[in-house]
Amino acid sequence: GRVGELLDGVTASIVPSWGPEVSPLTVLEALSCGVPVIVRRSGGSAEVIERAGGGWIYDRAEELPPLLDEIASDPAAVTRMARVALENARDNLRIESWVERYLRLVREIAAGQGVNTDRPVGSDQPD
């Protein structure tokens, strides 16, 4: 799509969030296109990268220029990170993975409450 065209040939996407954003769509779009992201440790963007990889995290603005120099001088690392970005997107950003996680969480909560999760949804059969 259009986002893929815009990101074609991009080494990395920089998302310099200044506030605690949940997780900007730009991060998810870049990962889905195999483009590593460079994010500031602020909110959900850093959590996505810490959990599954696919980019670099910096804390303070003065750390960004040396990080960019490091990234620019190591194309092999960028290639590896692009592969991790795609894996991150495949494993964590698909709707199926979110549904699986949600159902697993519901089952864990239900089990903790003593609810029988083996019974089909909508079943009128008592436990």
All heavy atoms as an XYZ file, in Angstrom:
956
protein
N       0.802     -1.181      0.000
C       0.000      0.000      0.000
C       0.851      1.253      0.000
O       2.058      1.240     -0.200
N       0.216      2.343      0.232
C       0.870      3.664      0.195
C       1.970      3.794      1.247
O       3.027      4.344      0.983
C      -0.198      4.747      0.398
C       0.344      6.134      0.385
C       0.367      6.697     -1.018
N       0.722      8.100     -0.951
C       1.803      8.602     -1.528
N       2.591      7.833     -2.229
N       2.083      9.874     -1.425
N       1.741      3.284      2.442
C       2.755      3.379      3.489
C       3.998      2.614      3.073
O       5.122      3.094      3.229
C       2.217      2.850      4.839
C       3.318      2.760      5.874
C       1.087      3.738      5.337
N       3.824      1.411      2.525
C       4.950      0.616      2.053
C       5.751      1.347      0.996
O       6.977      1.294      0.986
N       5.061      2.045      0.098
C       5.745      2.828     -0.939
C       6.561      3.952     -0.310
O       7.692      4.218     -0.714
C       4.726      3.421     -1.917
C       4.016      2.394     -2.769
C       2.885      3.010     -3.580
O       2.839      4.247     -3.723
O       2.038      2.233     -4.051
N       5.986      4.609      0.683
C       6.687      5.717      1.339
C       7.915      5.238      2.108
O       8.909      5.953      2.200
C       5.744      6.457      2.292
C       4.615      7.243      1.638
C       3.633      7.744      2.690
C       5.159      8.412      0.827
N       7.837      4.038      2.658
C       8.944      3.522      3.467
C       9.949      2.708      2.668
O      10.969      2.290      3.209
C       8.393      2.674      4.618
C       7.608      3.442      5.676
C       6.992      2.493      6.687
C       8.492      4.463      6.376
N       9.678      2.495      1.388
C      10.590      1.727      0.553
C      11.965      2.403      0.502
O      12.083      3.576      0.171
C      10.018      1.592     -0.868
C      10.837      0.651     -1.716
O      11.321     -0.366     -1.190
O      11.001      0.941     -2.924
N      12.993      1.664      0.857
C      14.349      2.191      0.830
C      14.760      2.970      2.068
O      15.881      3.471      2.148
N      13.876      3.082      3.043
C      14.180      3.801      4.274
C      15.029      2.910      5.174
O      14.739      1.733      5.356
C      12.869      4.215      4.997
C      13.138      4.757      6.385
C      12.106      5.220      4.156
N      16.092      3.453      5.732
C      16.971      2.696      6.636
C      16.292      2.443      7.964
O      16.307      1.331      8.489
C      18.286      3.455      6.865
O      18.923      3.630      5.596
C      19.204      2.697      7.800
N      15.687      3.474      8.527
C      14.994      3.357      9.810
C      14.030      4.523      9.933
O      14.214      5.564      9.315
C      15.980      3.364     10.970
N      13.011      4.332     10.753
C      12.035      5.375     11.013
C      12.277      5.918     12.423
O      12.367      5.152     13.377
C      10.619      4.793     10.918
O       9.660      5.759     11.258
N      12.405      7.230     12.536
C      12.645      7.855     13.837
C      11.319      8.374     14.379
O      10.619      9.127     13.710
C      13.652      9.015     13.727
C      14.959      8.520     13.123
C      13.878      9.648     15.089
C      15.942      9.622     12.805
N      10.975      7.958     15.596
C       9.742      8.393     16.245
C      10.141      9.026     17.589
O      10.216      8.346     18.605
C       8.766      7.217     16.451
C       7.454      7.707     17.040
C       8.525      6.492     15.131
N      10.448     10.335     17.565
C      10.972     11.013     18.764
C       9.874     11.520     19.694
O       9.732     12.716     19.917
C      11.763     12.164     18.164
C      10.985     12.512     16.928
C      10.430     11.205     16.410
N       9.065     10.634     20.220
C       7.957     11.029     21.096
C       8.469     11.808     22.298
O       9.449     11.415     22.924
C       7.214      9.789     21.577
O       6.749      9.048     20.476
N       7.772     12.875     22.644
C       8.159     13.676     23.801
C       7.260     13.401     24.990
O       7.577     13.746     26.109
C       8.133     15.164     23.454
C       9.242     15.481     22.531
C       9.141     15.709     21.196
C      10.630     15.537     22.845
N      10.391     15.914     20.667
C      11.325     15.820     21.654
C      11.363     15.380     24.013
C      12.702     15.948     21.605
C      12.740     15.512     23.954
C      13.388     15.803     22.760
N       6.132     12.754     24.744
C       5.210     12.447     25.823
C       4.943     10.960     25.875
O       5.384     10.211     25.015
N       4.225     10.535     26.869
C       3.950      9.099     27.039
C       2.827      8.609     26.127
O       1.717      8.368     26.564
C       3.569      8.996     28.513
C       2.980     10.336     28.832
C       3.726     11.326     27.989
N       3.108      8.484     24.836
C       2.121      7.970     23.891
C       1.882      6.488     24.147
O       2.773      5.773     24.598
C       2.610      8.152     22.461
C       2.796      9.602     22.073
C       3.404      9.745     20.705
O       4.546      9.290     20.532
O       2.739     10.305     19.837
N       0.715      6.020     23.802
C       0.410      4.602     23.974
C       1.262      3.795     23.009
O       2.053      2.963     23.408
C      -1.093      4.331     23.750
C      -1.380      2.851     23.792
C      -1.917      5.069     24.795
N       1.101      3.999     21.745
C       1.939      3.376     20.723
C       1.534      3.967     19.386
O       0.502      3.599     18.831
C       1.778      1.857     20.712
O       2.724      1.284     19.837
N       2.337      4.866     18.862
C       1.965      5.530     17.614
C       1.836      4.532     16.465
O       2.610      3.586     16.345
C       3.122      6.499     17.350
C       3.845      6.614     18.633
C       3.588      5.357     19.396
N       0.863      4.776     15.624
C       0.637      3.930     14.457
C       1.867      3.893     13.551
O       2.151      2.873     12.932
C      -0.590      4.428     13.685
C      -1.069      3.583     12.536
C      -1.362      2.158     12.975
C      -2.308      4.205     11.904
N       2.632      4.978     13.515
C       3.811      5.017     12.651
C       4.818      3.927     13.011
O       5.468      3.375     12.129
C       4.511      6.386     12.713
O       4.794      6.704     14.074
C       3.655      7.472     12.117
N       4.934      3.596     14.293
C       5.843      2.529     14.725
C       5.367      1.195     14.171
O       6.138      0.419     13.603
C       5.956      2.473     16.263
C       6.706      1.233     16.719
C       6.625      3.734     16.790
N       4.087      0.924     14.332
C       3.524     -0.340     13.869
C       3.595     -0.464     12.350
O       3.898     -1.537     11.818
C       2.082     -0.473     14.355
C       1.868     -0.290     15.853
C       0.391     -0.399     16.206
C       2.697     -1.261     16.654
N       3.346      0.634     11.649
C       3.422      0.615     10.189
C       4.846      0.335      9.717
O       5.057     -0.463      8.801
C       2.928      1.944      9.610
C       1.445      2.136      9.756
C       0.988      3.526      9.370
O       1.768      4.498      9.506
O      -0.173      3.658      8.961
N       5.809      0.977     10.339
C       7.206      0.762      9.950
C       7.606     -0.693     10.178
O       8.176     -1.334      9.281
C       8.127      1.699     10.722
N       7.313     -1.228     11.361
C       7.657     -2.620     11.651
C       7.011     -3.558     10.637
O       7.639     -4.503     10.154
C       7.216     -3.001     13.066
C       7.928     -2.305     14.221
C       7.248     -2.642     15.539
C       9.404     -2.662     14.258
N       5.755     -3.303     10.307
C       5.029     -4.145      9.355
C       5.644     -4.109      7.962
O       5.457     -5.038      7.182
C       3.566     -3.720      9.269
O       2.934     -3.935     10.498
N       6.367     -3.041      7.659
C       7.044     -2.921      6.363
C       8.503     -3.369      6.440
O       9.250     -3.216      5.475
C       6.971     -1.475      5.868
S       5.294     -0.963      5.438
N       8.922     -3.893      7.589
C      10.297     -4.342      7.744
C      11.282     -3.204      7.913
O      12.467     -3.353      7.632
N      10.798     -2.076      8.395
C      11.657     -0.920      8.629
C      11.874     -0.799     10.137
O      10.919     -0.624     10.899
C      11.025      0.376      8.083
C      11.847      1.600      8.466
C      10.855      0.280      6.574
N      13.126     -0.909     10.585
C      13.394     -0.746     12.016
C      13.037      0.663     12.465
O      13.041      1.601     11.671
C      14.902     -0.972     12.136
C      15.368     -1.467     10.833
C      14.335     -1.146      9.817
N      12.733      0.794     13.738
C      12.371      2.103     14.272
C      13.355      2.537     15.346
O      13.971      1.713     16.022
C      10.933      2.114     14.839
C       9.918      1.920     13.740
C      10.748      1.066     15.904
N      13.496      3.826     15.464
C      14.317      4.438     16.504
C      13.343      5.235     17.350
O      12.707      6.174     16.861
C      15.386      5.366     15.894
C      16.270      4.590     14.920
C      16.211      6.028     16.996
C      17.133      5.476     14.037
N      13.172      4.836     18.605
C      12.168      5.463     19.453
C      12.790      5.993     20.731
O      13.788      5.477     21.211
C      11.025      4.485     19.800
C      10.309      4.010     18.549
C      11.517      3.304     20.609
N      12.173      7.032     21.236
C      12.559      7.571     22.539
C      11.855      6.752     23.613
O      10.712      6.341     23.436
C      12.133      9.030     22.620
C      12.625      9.727     23.854
C      12.407     11.238     23.702
N      12.760     11.907     24.922
C      11.889     12.162     25.896
N      10.628     11.825     25.776
N      12.294     12.773     26.987
N      12.545      6.504     24.693
C      11.952      5.728     25.782
C      10.860      6.570     26.437
O      11.089      7.320     27.370
C      13.003      5.349     26.822
C      12.469      4.384     27.874
C      13.523      3.952     28.853
N      14.764      3.553     28.242
C      15.006      2.348     27.684
N      14.058      1.440     27.673
N      16.174      2.073     27.142
N       9.666      6.450     25.889
C       8.530      7.215     26.378
C       7.262      6.518     25.921
O       6.875      6.615     24.769
C       8.581      8.640     25.823
O       7.450      9.373     26.224
N       6.648      5.791     26.806
C       5.372      5.164     26.486
C       5.479      3.862     25.717
O       6.468      3.135     25.797
N       4.441      3.589     24.954
C       4.268      2.304     24.302
C       5.262      1.969     23.213
O       5.530      0.792     22.964
N       5.822      2.952     22.536
C       6.773      2.663     21.464
C       7.966      1.869     21.980
O       8.357      0.861     21.389
C       7.272      3.962     20.821
O       6.206      4.662     20.230
N       8.522      2.326     23.074
C       9.676      1.628     23.646
C       9.280      0.233     24.119
O      10.053     -0.713     23.978
C      10.271      2.429     24.798
N       8.078      0.096     24.646
C       7.619     -1.214     25.110
C       7.544     -2.214     23.966
O       7.904     -3.378     24.129
C       6.260     -1.087     25.799
C       6.327     -0.345     27.116
C       4.962     -0.076     27.714
O       3.986     -0.748     27.306
O       4.867      0.806     28.574
N       7.075     -1.774     22.804
C       6.988     -2.652     21.628
C       8.377     -3.141     21.251
O       8.588     -4.329     20.988
C       6.327     -1.920     20.436
C       6.478     -2.711     19.142
C       4.856     -1.651     20.727
N       9.356     -2.248     21.263
C      10.718     -2.611     20.869
C      11.389     -3.440     21.963
O      12.083     -4.413     21.669
C      11.544     -1.348     20.551
C      10.881     -0.559     19.419
C      12.978     -1.710     20.183
C      10.571     -1.362     18.173
N      11.185     -3.084     23.221
C      11.778     -3.870     24.314
C      11.261     -5.298     24.321
O      12.003     -6.239     24.567
C      11.473     -3.219     25.669
C      12.263     -1.967     25.923
C      11.821     -1.234     27.172
O      10.637     -1.366     27.579
O      12.656     -0.509     27.738
N       9.980     -5.467     24.032
C       9.358     -6.785     24.102
C       9.805     -7.683     22.959
O      10.115     -8.849     23.173
C       7.836     -6.651     24.085
C       7.114     -7.966     24.215
C       5.607     -7.818     24.342
N       5.119     -6.471     24.196
C       4.298     -6.077     23.233
N       3.855     -6.925     22.353
N       3.897     -4.838     23.163
N       9.843     -7.151     21.745
C      10.057     -8.033     20.595
C      11.163     -7.584     19.642
O      11.487     -8.304     18.713
C       8.750     -8.195     19.829
N      11.739     -6.426     19.864
C      12.826     -5.971     19.002
C      12.327     -5.280     17.744
O      11.149     -5.015     17.582
N      13.276     -4.998     16.880
C      12.946     -4.335     15.626
C      13.338     -2.874     15.601
O      12.914     -2.123     14.740
N      14.202     -2.480     16.540
C      14.624     -1.092     16.539
C      15.546     -0.761     17.694
O      16.009     -1.652     18.409
N      15.796      0.505     17.834
C      16.700      1.006     18.860
C      15.938      1.993     19.739
O      15.037      2.673     19.291
C      17.881      1.723     18.211
C      18.709      0.855     17.327
C      19.808      0.127     17.696
C      18.529      0.609     15.934
N      20.303     -0.550     16.613
C      19.549     -0.276     15.513
C      17.599      1.036     14.981
C      19.667     -0.723     14.203
C      17.704      0.587     13.681
C      18.741     -0.284     13.303
N      16.364      2.093     20.988
C      15.721      2.989     21.950
C      16.775      3.947     22.506
O      17.883      3.523     22.841
C      15.103      2.182     23.113
C      14.084      1.180     22.582
C      14.475      3.113     24.140
C      13.599      0.181     23.626
N      16.422      5.213     22.591
C      17.303      6.189     23.239
C      16.506      6.911     24.318
O      15.277      6.927     24.290
C      17.894      7.167     22.218
C      16.902      8.104     21.593
C      16.725      9.384     22.087
C      16.119      7.709     20.506
C      15.800     10.253     21.519
C      15.195      8.564     19.938
C      15.043      9.831     20.447
O      14.115     10.681     19.898
N      17.213      7.473     25.280
C      16.549      8.149     26.394
C      16.510      9.666     26.230
O      15.480     10.276     26.408
C      17.241      7.797     27.718
C      17.012      6.348     28.105
O      15.850      5.967     28.307
O      17.992      5.597     28.177
N      17.649     10.266     25.940
C      17.746     11.724     25.865
C      18.097     12.164     24.447
O      18.771     11.443     23.715
C      18.797     12.217     26.849
C      18.435     11.899     28.313
C      19.475     12.389     29.312
N      20.870     12.127     28.960
C      21.493     10.962     29.157
N      20.856      9.943     29.683
N      22.746     10.814     28.825
N      17.665     13.351     24.079
C      17.866     13.867     22.724
C      19.334     13.846     22.302
O      19.649     13.533     21.149
C      17.310     15.287     22.619
N      20.240     14.116     23.230
C      21.668     14.144     22.874
C      22.208     12.752     22.527
O      23.292     12.625     21.960
C      22.506     14.814     23.960
C      22.419     14.177     25.318
C      21.288     14.734     26.192
O      20.445     15.505     25.719
O      21.272     14.365     27.374
N      21.467     11.710     22.843
C      21.892     10.351     22.496
C      21.559      9.994     21.046
O      22.118      9.045     20.504
C      21.196      9.333     23.410
C      21.583      9.456     24.865
C      20.743      8.556     25.761
O      19.863      7.829     25.262
O      20.980      8.582     26.977
N      20.661     10.753     20.438
C      20.210     10.412     19.087
C      21.296     10.570     18.020
O      21.505      9.634     17.231
C      18.960     11.210     18.727
C      18.307     10.862     17.391
C      17.949      9.379     17.314
C      17.053     11.715     17.182
N      22.034     11.685     17.933
C      23.055     11.794     16.878
C      24.102     10.672     16.900
O      24.387     10.077     15.852
C      23.681     13.175     17.112
C      22.579     13.954     17.761
C      21.883     12.948     18.657
N      24.679     10.314     18.068
C      25.639      9.217     18.049
C      24.994      7.883     17.661
O      25.615      7.049     17.005
C      26.191      9.137     19.473
C      25.688     10.323     20.198
C      24.613     10.949     19.381
N      23.746      7.691     18.054
C      23.040      6.471     17.676
C      22.856      6.420     16.164
O      23.073      5.375     15.534
C      21.691      6.386     18.387
C      20.806      5.192     18.029
C      21.510      3.863     18.323
C      19.481      5.280     18.780
N      22.505      7.547     15.556
C      22.353      7.605     14.103
C      23.678      7.318     13.404
O      23.711      6.600     12.387
C      21.799      8.961     13.671
C      20.361      9.251     14.101
C      19.974     10.676     13.728
C      19.399      8.241     13.512
N      24.774      7.850     13.937
C      26.096      7.563     13.372
C      26.407      6.072     13.458
O      26.905      5.469     12.501
C      27.192      8.353     14.107
C      27.163      9.833     13.787
O      26.580     10.217     12.748
O      27.712     10.620     14.594
N      26.089      5.476     14.598
C      26.332      4.043     14.799
C      25.514      3.210     13.805
O      26.031      2.283     13.184
C      25.949      3.680     16.236
C      26.098      2.220     16.577
C      25.594      1.930     17.987
O      25.718      2.804     18.871
O      25.072      0.818     18.181
N      24.260      3.566     13.638
C      23.384      2.843     12.719
C      23.872      2.998     11.284
O      23.946      2.023     10.527
C      21.927      3.326     12.874
C      21.390      2.898     14.239
C      21.042      2.800     11.747
C      20.081      3.568     14.631
N      24.232      4.223     10.901
C      24.689      4.485      9.529
C      25.985      3.754      9.209
O      26.233      3.397      8.060
C      24.866      5.994      9.319
N      26.803      3.487     10.227
C      28.095      2.843      9.982
C      28.019      1.316     10.021
O      29.032      0.651      9.798
C      29.126      3.329     11.010
O      28.775      2.848     12.297
N      26.838      0.754     10.273
C      26.719     -0.694     10.377
C      25.514     -1.210      9.588
O      24.486     -1.572     10.162
C      26.606     -1.092     11.852
C      26.791     -2.583     12.076
O      26.865     -3.344     11.082
O      26.857     -2.985     13.254
N      25.628     -1.265      8.245
C      24.502     -1.720      7.422
C      24.052     -3.145      7.747
O      22.874     -3.467      7.631
C      25.025     -1.640      5.985
C      26.282     -0.862      6.037
C      26.775     -0.866      7.443
N      24.979     -4.001      8.181
C      24.606     -5.373      8.529
C      23.665     -5.385      9.727
O      22.711     -6.165      9.783
C      25.846     -6.214      8.803
N      23.914     -4.508     10.690
C      23.033     -4.417     11.863
C      21.651     -3.932     11.449
O      20.641     -4.410     11.972
C      23.634     -3.491     12.919
N      21.604     -3.016     10.497
C      20.318     -2.516     10.007
C      19.554     -3.644      9.319
O      18.345     -3.816      9.533
C      20.513     -1.315      9.054
C      19.193     -0.912      8.409
C      21.131     -0.141      9.796
N      20.256     -4.444      8.533
C      19.619     -5.574      7.852
C      19.068     -6.573      8.864
O      17.930     -7.042      8.733
C      20.623     -6.271      6.908
O      21.069     -5.315      5.939
C      20.005     -7.453      6.206
N      19.856     -6.877      9.890
C      19.380     -7.792     10.940
C      18.172     -7.204     11.656
O      17.186     -7.898     11.925
C      20.489     -8.071     11.962
C      21.554     -9.038     11.479
C      22.483     -9.472     12.613
N      23.096     -8.362     13.330
C      24.216     -7.737     12.946
N      24.856     -8.119     11.849
N      24.708     -6.737     13.667
N      18.232     -5.918     11.966
C      17.135     -5.276     12.686
C      15.878     -5.221     11.824
O      14.768     -5.355     12.337
C      17.540     -3.873     13.130
C      16.669     -3.323     14.210
S      16.686     -4.273     15.756
C      18.259     -3.817     16.420
N      16.033     -5.065     10.511
C      14.874     -5.070      9.606
C      14.191     -6.432      9.634
O      12.956     -6.520      9.642
C      15.312     -4.714      8.190
N      14.971     -7.484      9.687
C      14.410     -8.841      9.776
C      13.654     -9.008     11.096
O      12.555     -9.567     11.139
C      15.516     -9.874      9.656
C      15.035    -11.294      9.482
C      16.187    -12.214      9.182
N      17.258    -11.351      8.986
C      18.567    -11.470      8.848
N      19.046    -12.403      8.851
N      19.479    -10.616      8.713
N      14.229     -8.503     12.187
C      13.581     -8.582     13.494
C      12.288     -7.760     13.483
O      11.277     -8.165     14.066
C      14.529     -8.109     14.621
C      13.809     -8.005     15.946
C      15.716     -9.049     14.736
N      12.309     -6.610     12.802
C      11.107     -5.770     12.710
C       9.969     -6.548     12.056
O       8.831     -6.539     12.543
C      11.403     -4.493     11.921
N      10.272     -7.239     10.961
C       9.250     -8.049     10.290
C       8.750     -9.170     11.188
O       7.552     -9.454     11.244
C       9.799     -8.638      8.992
C       9.737     -7.737      7.777
C      10.431     -8.398      6.591
C       8.304     -7.390      7.429
N       9.666     -9.820     11.902
C       9.274    -10.897     12.821
C       8.398    -10.345     13.939
O       7.412    -10.965     14.326
C      10.510    -11.580     13.399
C      11.283    -12.393     12.384
C      12.638    -12.866     12.905
O      12.962    -12.616     14.088
O      13.368    -13.475     12.119
N       8.758     -9.185     14.462
C       7.982     -8.546     15.511
C       6.557     -8.297     15.008
O       5.586     -8.641     15.677
C       8.645     -7.226     15.918
C       7.923     -6.512     17.046
O       6.762     -6.738     17.339
N       8.630     -5.598     17.679
N       6.458     -7.721     13.817
C       5.139     -7.438     13.247
C       4.353     -8.726     13.032
O       3.171     -8.808     13.372
C       5.290     -6.670     11.935
N       4.996     -9.725     12.479
C       4.311    -10.996     12.200
C       3.827    -11.659     13.490
O       2.700    -12.137     13.573
C       5.242    -11.946     11.451
C       4.562    -13.253     11.048
C       5.535    -14.298     10.575
N       6.388    -14.686     11.697
C       7.711    -14.762     11.639
N       8.354    -14.495     10.539
N       8.416    -15.107     12.701
N       4.670    -11.654     14.505
C       4.348    -12.369     15.736
C       3.477    -11.578     16.704
O       2.773    -12.165     17.515
C       5.632    -12.767     16.464
C       6.458    -13.750     15.669
O       5.920    -14.413     14.753
O       7.673    -13.855     15.959
N       3.525    -10.270     16.638
C       2.864     -9.474     17.672
C       1.819     -8.490     17.187
O       1.048     -7.989     17.996
C       3.917     -8.697     18.470
C       4.853     -9.625     19.187
O       4.431    -10.353     20.064
N       6.108     -9.625     18.791
N       1.787     -8.196     15.916
C       0.888     -7.147     15.462
C      -0.294     -7.671     14.649
O      -1.174     -6.908     14.297
C       1.658     -6.104     14.647
C       2.849     -5.478     15.377
C       3.555     -4.493     14.487
C       2.403     -4.822     16.668
N      -0.328     -8.947     14.359
C      -1.463     -9.511     13.634
C      -2.672     -9.577     14.567
O      -2.536     -9.832     15.750
C      -1.166    -10.937     13.151
C      -0.065    -11.043     12.154
C       0.240    -12.499     11.798
N       0.477    -13.305     12.998
C      -0.318    -14.307     13.393
N      -1.362    -14.668     12.703
N      -0.043    -14.988     14.494
N      -3.845     -9.378     14.013
C      -5.062     -9.443     14.828
C      -5.193    -10.807     15.481
O      -5.635    -10.915     16.623
C      -6.313     -9.077     13.986
C      -7.544     -8.963     14.899
C      -6.573    -10.091     12.893
C      -7.519     -7.830     15.855
N      -4.778    -11.861     14.780
C      -4.876    -13.211     15.340
C      -4.064    -13.340     16.628
O      -4.497    -13.982     17.573
C      -4.404    -14.262     14.326
C      -5.265    -14.375     13.095
C      -4.906    -13.369     11.999
O      -3.970    -12.567     12.196
O      -5.573    -13.392     10.950
N      -2.882    -12.728     16.659
C      -2.066    -12.826     17.872
C      -2.720    -12.078     19.029
O      -2.647    -12.512     20.178
C      -0.635    -12.337     17.623
O      -0.613    -10.954     17.391
N      -3.380    -10.957     18.752
C      -4.070    -10.216     19.809
C      -5.265    -11.005     20.320
O      -5.520    -11.041     21.524
C      -4.500     -8.836     19.302
C      -3.340     -7.926     19.173
C      -2.667     -7.616     18.034
C      -2.665     -7.244     20.223
N      -1.622     -6.770     18.308
C      -1.596     -6.528     19.645
C      -2.859     -7.168     21.598
C      -0.739     -5.750     20.400
C      -1.993     -6.380     22.342
C      -0.951     -5.684     21.744
N      -6.006    -11.642     19.404
C      -7.149    -12.449     19.821
C      -6.677    -13.623     20.670
O      -7.263    -13.921     21.712
C      -7.959    -12.936     18.597
C      -8.988    -13.989     18.995
C      -8.633    -11.763     17.903
N      -5.598    -14.280     20.248
C      -5.054    -15.403     21.015
C      -4.664    -14.956     22.424
O      -4.968    -15.630     23.407
C      -3.838    -15.996     20.301
C      -4.173    -16.744     19.032
C      -2.936    -17.050     18.186
O      -1.801    -16.861     18.679
O      -3.117    -17.463     17.036
N      -3.980    -13.820     22.539
C      -3.577    -13.309     23.848
C      -4.785    -12.967     24.709
O      -4.819    -13.248     25.907
C      -2.710    -12.066     23.692
C      -1.331    -12.373     23.242
C      -0.481    -11.126     23.303
N       0.608    -11.305     22.368
C       1.118    -10.351     21.648
N       0.671     -9.130     21.731
N       2.108    -10.597     20.825
N      -5.775    -12.345     24.080
C      -6.974    -11.966     24.812
C      -7.683    -13.210     25.348
O      -8.052    -13.259     26.521
C      -7.912    -11.169     23.896
C      -9.201    -10.772     24.559
C      -9.239     -9.733     25.479
C     -10.383    -11.443     24.277
C     -10.414     -9.368     26.098
C     -11.571    -11.086     24.899
C     -11.576    -10.048     25.795
O     -12.742     -9.698     26.420
N      -7.864    -14.207     24.509
C      -8.535    -15.433     24.948
C      -7.745    -16.145     26.049
O      -8.327    -16.665     27.001
C      -8.769    -16.366     23.759
C      -9.804    -15.868     22.743
C      -9.863    -16.806     21.541
C     -11.168    -15.690     23.387
N      -6.419    -16.160     25.921
C      -5.586    -16.777     26.948
C      -5.771    -16.039     28.279
O      -5.909    -16.650     29.338
C      -4.119    -16.767     26.504
C      -3.185    -17.497     27.441
C      -1.773    -17.636     26.914
N      -1.305    -16.482     26.167
C      -0.914    -16.527     24.885
N      -0.929    -17.645     24.220
N      -0.495    -15.435     24.279
N      -5.798    -14.716     28.230
C      -6.000    -13.917     29.446
C      -7.371    -14.189     30.050
O      -7.497    -14.372     31.267
C      -5.845    -12.430     29.122
C      -6.094    -11.457     30.269
C      -5.090    -11.688     31.393
C      -6.008    -10.022     29.763
N      -8.409    -14.244     29.218
C      -9.762    -14.518     29.719
C      -9.798    -15.883     30.387
O     -10.372    -16.048     31.471
C     -10.800    -14.429     28.579
C     -12.144    -15.010     29.007
C     -10.950    -12.991     28.120
N      -9.168    -16.884     29.765
C      -9.143    -18.229     30.363
C      -8.402    -18.232     31.707
O      -8.828    -18.892     32.644
C      -8.500    -19.219     29.393
C      -9.402    -19.571     28.232
C      -8.787    -20.659     27.360
N      -9.581    -20.841     26.176
C      -9.240    -20.431     24.955
N      -8.078    -19.827     24.753
N     -10.035    -20.628     23.929
N      -7.287    -17.503     31.784
C      -6.536    -17.440     33.041
C      -7.367    -16.791     34.141
O      -7.398    -17.264     35.277
C      -5.232    -16.661     32.839
C      -4.200    -17.402     32.021
C      -2.991    -16.537     31.695
O      -2.856    -15.421     32.258
O      -2.187    -16.964     30.857
N      -8.047    -15.716     33.797
C      -8.891    -15.028     34.778
C     -10.040    -15.942     35.195
O     -10.342    -16.076     36.384
C      -9.414    -13.692     34.219
C      -8.244    -12.707     34.046
C     -10.503    -13.112     35.118
C      -8.598    -11.459     33.271
N     -10.665    -16.584     34.213
C     -11.785    -17.469     34.505
C     -11.343    -18.631     35.390
O     -12.026    -18.988     36.354
C     -12.405    -17.986     33.212
N     -10.191    -19.208     35.074
C      -9.681    -20.324     35.871
C      -9.426    -19.871     37.306
O      -9.701    -20.604     38.254
C      -8.409    -20.892     35.253
N      -8.924    -18.670     37.477
C      -8.678    -18.121     38.809
C      -9.971    -17.893     39.587
O      -9.982    -17.878     40.809
N     -11.079    -17.733     38.868
C     -12.387    -17.529     39.494
C     -13.167    -18.841     39.608
O     -14.311    -18.851     40.034
C     -13.216    -16.529     38.667
C     -12.605    -15.157     38.585
C     -12.554    -14.480     39.940
O     -13.515    -14.518     40.699
N     -11.433    -13.876     40.263
N     -12.547    -19.940     39.164
C     -13.207    -21.235     39.237
C     -14.253    -21.456     38.165
O     -15.140    -22.286     38.301
N     -14.170    -20.715     37.065
C     -15.130    -20.843     35.969
C     -14.658    -21.932     35.015
O     -13.484    -21.992     34.661
C     -15.277    -19.502     35.204
C     -16.182    -19.647     34.000
C     -15.774    -18.424     36.149
N     -15.602    -22.797     34.603
C     -15.286    -23.863     33.652
C     -15.187    -23.258     32.255
O     -16.195    -22.831     31.681
C     -16.375    -24.943     33.697
C     -16.102    -26.066     32.714
O     -15.116    -26.058     31.994
N     -17.002    -27.035     32.696
N     -13.981    -23.216     31.675
C     -13.790    -22.635     30.344
C     -13.872    -23.674     29.241
O     -13.711    -23.353     28.079
C     -12.436    -21.906     30.255
O     -11.398    -22.846     30.550
C     -12.380    -20.741     31.205
N     -14.148    -24.939     29.599
C     -14.271    -25.983     28.585
C     -15.661    -25.998     27.953
O     -15.853    -26.553     26.892
C     -13.989    -27.362     29.195
C     -12.546    -27.486     29.653
O     -11.680    -26.843     29.026
O     -12.295    -28.203     30.633
N     -16.621    -25.413     28.635
C     -17.992    -25.390     28.137
C     -18.094    -24.427     26.962
O     -17.565    -23.316     27.010
C     -18.918    -24.935     29.262
C     -20.391    -25.171     28.955
C     -21.233    -24.816     30.138
N     -21.270    -23.350     30.218
C     -21.650    -22.682     31.285
N     -22.006    -23.325     32.371
N     -21.671    -21.383     31.282
N     -18.785    -24.797     25.888
C     -18.921    -23.906     24.731
C     -19.641    -22.607     25.099
O     -20.522    -22.609     25.970
C     -19.755    -24.715     23.734
C     -19.682    -26.129     24.201
C     -19.414    -26.081     25.685
N     -19.246    -21.530     24.458
C     -19.882    -20.241     24.690
C     -21.354    -20.334     24.293
O     -21.692    -20.909     23.264
C     -19.187    -19.131     23.867
C     -19.925    -17.820     24.002
C     -17.751    -18.993     24.306
N     -22.229    -19.791     25.106
C     -23.658    -19.805     24.810
C     -24.339    -21.103     25.219
O     -25.532    -21.266     25.007
N     -23.604    -22.016     25.804
C     -24.188    -23.277     26.227
C     -25.118    -23.055     27.410
O     -24.808    -22.322     28.334
C     -23.082    -24.263     26.618
O     -23.634    -25.414     27.196
N     -26.263    -23.697     27.360
C     -27.220    -23.574     28.464
C     -27.021    -24.673     29.495
O     -27.776    -24.756     30.455
C     -28.654    -23.637     27.927
C     -28.978    -22.436     27.070
O     -28.481    -21.341     27.371
O     -29.726    -22.593     26.098
N     -26.040    -25.508     29.277
C     -25.780    -26.610     30.190
C     -25.130    -26.081     31.471
O     -24.151    -25.343     31.401
C     -24.833    -27.645     29.547
C     -25.351    -28.240     28.258
C     -26.559    -29.136     28.526
O     -26.641    -29.748     29.569
N     -27.477    -29.172     27.579
N     -25.645    -26.423     32.617
C     -24.996    -25.988     33.865
C     -23.692    -26.750     34.071
O     -23.497    -27.820     33.532
C     -26.017    -26.347     34.941
C     -26.889    -27.398     34.323
C     -26.859    -27.184     32.835
N     -22.803    -26.175     34.865
C     -21.518    -26.833     35.191
C     -21.736    -28.072     36.004
O     -22.586    -28.224     36.781
C     -20.601    -25.882     35.975
C     -20.015    -24.822     35.071
O     -20.012    -24.993     33.845
O     -19.558    -23.789     35.621
